[in-house]
Amino acid sequence: MLKINNATKSFAGILAVNSCNFEIEQGTISALIGPNGAGKTTLFNCISRIYPIDSGEIFYWDHRLDLMPTYKIARLGIGRSFQITRTLDHLSVTENLVLHTAGGIGNHLLLPAITRENKLKADEIMEFLGIASLGEMDMGSLSFGQKKLLDLGTVLMADPDLILLDEPAAGVNLRLLEDIIDKLVTLKNQGKTILLIEHNMDLVMEISDEVIVMSAGEIIAQGKPTEIQKNAEVLEAYLGSEA
């Protein structure tokens, strides 16, 4: 479904992503892990073409993502979240969700800001996330954990087939973490494909079909969670040699 072929990206001569190769299969949850500065978010930005790669190829099915503008990538059915929540706190939760429909914010100025179709979609997403009662609340009144949950909701508004999540569990409490895990597994069971960056190893090992490990811009290991847990190079580079 998603194929990274020798993708390389440098900044001022420093290799942030160095000849990375891996594939993501349809209908799976894959985790991209590694220490801070390993290049994980940079690779996400290359996939969504926020950053153009210096060399290599990135395929989504038979589409060359590295040759496409960002808006066309989104329309192919790829959605992503960001490490830092991006919300308009003076708008309601529903309004924030509607901004992330497949049509984006390019609606005609003379048309209603929130169409009936978009409102129904937002209601459906909030019901799925278990936060239906928050629709009319200002986004700024939500807790950090609730905003992280809404990050997932904004991605789902465009109904993507491939979902890229950058640290969806960062900073959330245990109850919300369990909610996020449940929602991700449900999405997989619905046929969605998920690639996530995450530092919470309990989450990674519980829900991942495949784990990809980056260190210093390179892929150093890829395999099932049980294989990664026993990989000596991973233990040294990421989990610590005494893990």
CORURNOR-V204955 format. One record per residue. N is the residue number from 1. RES is the residue in one small letter. SS is DSSP state (H for helix, E for strand, C for the rest). PHI is phi in whole degrees, -180 to 180 (* if undefined). BURIAL is b if it has 24 or more other C-alpha atoms within 12 Angstrom, else e. Layout:
n:N res:RES ss:SS phi:PHI burial:BURIAL
n:N res:RES ss:SS phi:PHI burial:BURIAL
This chain:
n:1 res:m ss:C phi:* burial:b
n:2 res:l ss:E phi:-118 burial:b
n:3 res:k ss:E phi:-131 burial:b
n:4 res:i ss:E phi:-103 burial:b
n:5 res:n ss:E phi:-123 burial:b
n:6 res:n ss:E phi:55 burial:b
n:7 res:a ss:E phi:-69 burial:b
n:8 res:t ss:E phi:-135 burial:b
n:9 res:k ss:E phi:-143 burial:b
n:10 res:s ss:E phi:-126 burial:e
n:11 res:f ss:E phi:-130 burial:e
n:12 res:a ss:C phi:52 burial:e
n:13 res:g ss:C phi:85 burial:e
n:14 res:i ss:E phi:-95 burial:e
n:15 res:l ss:E phi:-78 burial:b
n:16 res:a ss:E phi:-84 burial:b
n:17 res:v ss:E phi:-132 burial:b
n:18 res:n ss:E phi:-123 burial:b
n:19 res:s ss:E phi:50 burial:b
n:20 res:c ss:E phi:-83 burial:b
n:21 res:n ss:E phi:-135 burial:b
n:22 res:f ss:E phi:-170 burial:b
n:23 res:e ss:E phi:-129 burial:b
n:24 res:i ss:E phi:-115 burial:b
n:25 res:e ss:C phi:-88 burial:b
n:26 res:q ss:C phi:-62 burial:b
n:27 res:g ss:C phi:76 burial:b
n:28 res:t ss:C phi:-123 burial:b
n:29 res:i ss:E phi:-111 burial:b
n:30 res:s ss:E phi:-120 burial:b
n:31 res:a ss:E phi:-114 burial:b
n:32 res:l ss:E phi:-107 burial:b
n:33 res:i ss:E phi:-120 burial:b
n:34 res:g ss:C phi:156 burial:b
n:35 res:p ss:C phi:-67 burial:b
n:36 res:n ss:C phi:-57 burial:e
n:37 res:g ss:C phi:85 burial:e
n:38 res:a ss:C phi:-73 burial:b
n:39 res:g ss:C phi:110 burial:b
n:40 res:k ss:H phi:-65 burial:b
n:41 res:t ss:H phi:-67 burial:b
n:42 res:t ss:H phi:-60 burial:b
n:43 res:l ss:H phi:-65 burial:b
n:44 res:f ss:H phi:-58 burial:b
n:45 res:n ss:H phi:-66 burial:b
n:46 res:c ss:H phi:-73 burial:b
n:47 res:i ss:H phi:-62 burial:b
n:48 res:s ss:C phi:-88 burial:b
n:49 res:r ss:C phi:60 burial:b
n:50 res:i ss:C phi:-66 burial:b
n:51 res:y ss:C phi:-113 burial:b
n:52 res:p ss:C phi:-75 burial:b
n:53 res:i ss:C phi:-76 burial:b
n:54 res:d ss:C phi:-79 burial:b
n:55 res:s ss:E phi:-159 burial:e
n:56 res:g ss:E phi:100 burial:b
n:57 res:e ss:E phi:-143 burial:b
n:58 res:i ss:E phi:-130 burial:b
n:59 res:f ss:E phi:-111 burial:b
n:60 res:y ss:E phi:-119 burial:b
n:61 res:w ss:C phi:54 burial:e
n:62 res:d ss:C phi:-104 burial:e
n:63 res:h ss:E phi:-97 burial:e
n:64 res:r ss:E phi:-84 burial:b
n:65 res:l ss:H phi:-65 burial:b
n:66 res:d ss:H phi:-70 burial:b
n:67 res:l ss:H phi:-108 burial:b
n:68 res:m ss:C phi:-108 burial:b
n:69 res:p ss:C phi:-71 burial:e
n:70 res:t ss:H phi:-57 burial:b
n:71 res:y ss:H phi:-66 burial:e
n:72 res:k ss:H phi:-72 burial:e
n:73 res:i ss:H phi:-62 burial:b
n:74 res:a ss:H phi:-60 burial:b
n:75 res:r ss:H phi:-73 burial:b
n:76 res:l ss:C phi:-73 burial:b
n:77 res:g ss:C phi:109 burial:b
n:78 res:i ss:E phi:-117 burial:b
n:79 res:g ss:E phi:-122 burial:b
n:80 res:r ss:E phi:-146 burial:b
n:81 res:s ss:C phi:-107 burial:b
n:82 res:f ss:C phi:-121 burial:b
n:83 res:q ss:C phi:-60 burial:b
n:84 res:i ss:C phi:-102 burial:e
n:85 res:t ss:C phi:-61 burial:b
n:86 res:r ss:C phi:-121 burial:b
n:87 res:t ss:C phi:-132 burial:b
n:88 res:l ss:C phi:-104 burial:e
n:89 res:d ss:C phi:-66 burial:e
n:90 res:h ss:C phi:-85 burial:e
n:91 res:l ss:C phi:-99 burial:e
n:92 res:s ss:E phi:-75 burial:b
n:93 res:v ss:H phi:-60 burial:b
n:94 res:t ss:H phi:-60 burial:b
n:95 res:e ss:H phi:-63 burial:b
n:96 res:n ss:H phi:-62 burial:b
n:97 res:l ss:H phi:-67 burial:b
n:98 res:v ss:H phi:-63 burial:b
n:99 res:l ss:C phi:-63 burial:b
n:100 res:h ss:C phi:-110 burial:b
n:101 res:t ss:C phi:-71 burial:b
n:102 res:a ss:C phi:-58 burial:b
n:103 res:g ss:C phi:-80 burial:e
n:104 res:g ss:C phi:66 burial:b
n:105 res:i ss:C phi:-100 burial:e
n:106 res:g ss:C phi:-88 burial:e
n:107 res:n ss:C phi:-72 burial:e
n:108 res:h ss:C phi:-65 burial:e
n:109 res:l ss:C phi:-63 burial:e
n:110 res:l ss:C phi:-88 burial:e
n:111 res:l ss:C phi:-91 burial:e
n:112 res:p ss:C phi:-58 burial:e
n:113 res:a ss:C phi:-65 burial:e
n:114 res:i ss:C phi:-123 burial:b
n:115 res:t ss:C phi:-79 burial:e
n:116 res:r ss:H phi:-60 burial:e
n:117 res:e ss:H phi:-63 burial:e
n:118 res:n ss:H phi:-67 burial:b
n:119 res:k ss:H phi:-64 burial:b
n:120 res:l ss:H phi:-64 burial:e
n:121 res:k ss:H phi:-65 burial:b
n:122 res:a ss:H phi:-62 burial:b
n:123 res:d ss:H phi:-61 burial:b
n:124 res:e ss:H phi:-63 burial:b
n:125 res:i ss:H phi:-66 burial:b
n:126 res:m ss:H phi:-65 burial:b
n:127 res:e ss:H phi:-64 burial:e
n:128 res:f ss:H phi:-61 burial:b
n:129 res:l ss:H phi:-81 burial:b
n:130 res:g ss:C phi:78 burial:e
n:131 res:i ss:C phi:-130 burial:b
n:132 res:a ss:H phi:-60 burial:e
n:133 res:s ss:H phi:-77 burial:e
n:134 res:l ss:H phi:-95 burial:b
n:135 res:g ss:C phi:-53 burial:b
n:136 res:e ss:C phi:-95 burial:e
n:137 res:m ss:C phi:-76 burial:e
n:138 res:d ss:E phi:-66 burial:e
n:139 res:m ss:H phi:-58 burial:b
n:140 res:g ss:H phi:-66 burial:e
n:141 res:s ss:H phi:-88 burial:e
n:142 res:l ss:C phi:-80 burial:b
n:143 res:s ss:C phi:-73 burial:e
n:144 res:f ss:H phi:-59 burial:b
n:145 res:g ss:H phi:-63 burial:b
n:146 res:q ss:H phi:-65 burial:b
n:147 res:k ss:H phi:-66 burial:b
n:148 res:k ss:H phi:-64 burial:b
n:149 res:l ss:H phi:-65 burial:b
n:150 res:l ss:H phi:-68 burial:b
n:151 res:d ss:H phi:-56 burial:b
n:152 res:l ss:H phi:-62 burial:b
n:153 res:g ss:H phi:-61 burial:b
n:154 res:t ss:H phi:-64 burial:b
n:155 res:v ss:H phi:-66 burial:b
n:156 res:l ss:H phi:-71 burial:b
n:157 res:m ss:C phi:-59 burial:b
n:158 res:a ss:C phi:-90 burial:b
n:159 res:d ss:C phi:52 burial:b
n:160 res:p ss:C phi:-75 burial:b
n:161 res:d ss:C phi:-88 burial:b
n:162 res:l ss:E phi:-114 burial:b
n:163 res:i ss:E phi:-116 burial:b
n:164 res:l ss:E phi:-105 burial:b
n:165 res:l ss:E phi:-121 burial:b
n:166 res:d ss:E phi:-100 burial:b
n:167 res:e ss:C phi:55 burial:b
n:168 res:p ss:C phi:-65 burial:b
n:169 res:a ss:C phi:-103 burial:b
n:170 res:a ss:C phi:-63 burial:b
n:171 res:g ss:C phi:78 burial:e
n:172 res:v ss:C phi:-95 burial:e
n:173 res:n ss:C phi:-79 burial:e
n:174 res:l ss:H phi:-61 burial:e
n:175 res:r ss:H phi:-64 burial:e
n:176 res:l ss:H phi:-68 burial:b
n:177 res:l ss:H phi:-60 burial:b
n:178 res:e ss:H phi:-63 burial:e
n:179 res:d ss:H phi:-63 burial:b
n:180 res:i ss:H phi:-64 burial:b
n:181 res:i ss:H phi:-58 burial:b
n:182 res:d ss:H phi:-61 burial:e
n:183 res:k ss:H phi:-68 burial:b
n:184 res:l ss:H phi:-65 burial:b
n:185 res:v ss:H phi:-66 burial:b
n:186 res:t ss:H phi:-62 burial:e
n:187 res:l ss:H phi:-61 burial:b
n:188 res:k ss:H phi:-61 burial:b
n:189 res:n ss:H phi:-65 burial:e
n:190 res:q ss:C phi:-85 burial:e
n:191 res:g ss:C phi:100 burial:e
n:192 res:k ss:C phi:-77 burial:b
n:193 res:t ss:E phi:-112 burial:b
n:194 res:i ss:E phi:-127 burial:b
n:195 res:l ss:E phi:-122 burial:b
n:196 res:l ss:E phi:-128 burial:b
n:197 res:i ss:E phi:-96 burial:b
n:198 res:e ss:C phi:-156 burial:b
n:199 res:h ss:C phi:-100 burial:b
n:200 res:n ss:C phi:-79 burial:b
n:201 res:m ss:H phi:-70 burial:b
n:202 res:d ss:H phi:-63 burial:e
n:203 res:l ss:H phi:-63 burial:b
n:204 res:v ss:H phi:-58 burial:b
n:205 res:m ss:H phi:-73 burial:b
n:206 res:e ss:H phi:-78 burial:e
n:207 res:i ss:H phi:-113 burial:b
n:208 res:s ss:C phi:-82 burial:b
n:209 res:d ss:C phi:-83 burial:b
n:210 res:e ss:E phi:-142 burial:b
n:211 res:v ss:E phi:-124 burial:b
n:212 res:i ss:E phi:-115 burial:b
n:213 res:v ss:E phi:-113 burial:b
n:214 res:m ss:E phi:-110 burial:b
n:215 res:s ss:E phi:-151 burial:b
n:216 res:a ss:C phi:53 burial:b
n:217 res:g ss:C phi:85 burial:b
n:218 res:e ss:E phi:-117 burial:b
n:219 res:i ss:E phi:-82 burial:b
n:220 res:i ss:E phi:-105 burial:b
n:221 res:a ss:E phi:-164 burial:b
n:222 res:q ss:E phi:-153 burial:b
n:223 res:g ss:E phi:173 burial:b
n:224 res:k ss:C phi:-68 burial:b
n:225 res:p ss:H phi:-52 burial:b
n:226 res:t ss:H phi:-65 burial:e
n:227 res:e ss:H phi:-71 burial:e
n:228 res:i ss:H phi:-65 burial:b
n:229 res:q ss:H phi:-62 burial:b
n:230 res:k ss:C phi:-101 burial:e
n:231 res:n ss:C phi:-77 burial:b
n:232 res:a ss:H phi:-64 burial:e
n:233 res:e ss:H phi:-67 burial:b
n:234 res:v ss:H phi:-67 burial:b
n:235 res:l ss:H phi:-60 burial:e
n:236 res:e ss:H phi:-73 burial:e
n:237 res:a ss:H phi:-82 burial:b
n:238 res:y ss:H phi:-121 burial:b
n:239 res:l ss:H phi:-82 burial:b
n:240 res:g ss:C phi:101 burial:e
n:241 res:s ss:C phi:-65 burial:e
n:242 res:e ss:C phi:-94 burial:e
n:243 res:a ss:C phi:-66 burial:e
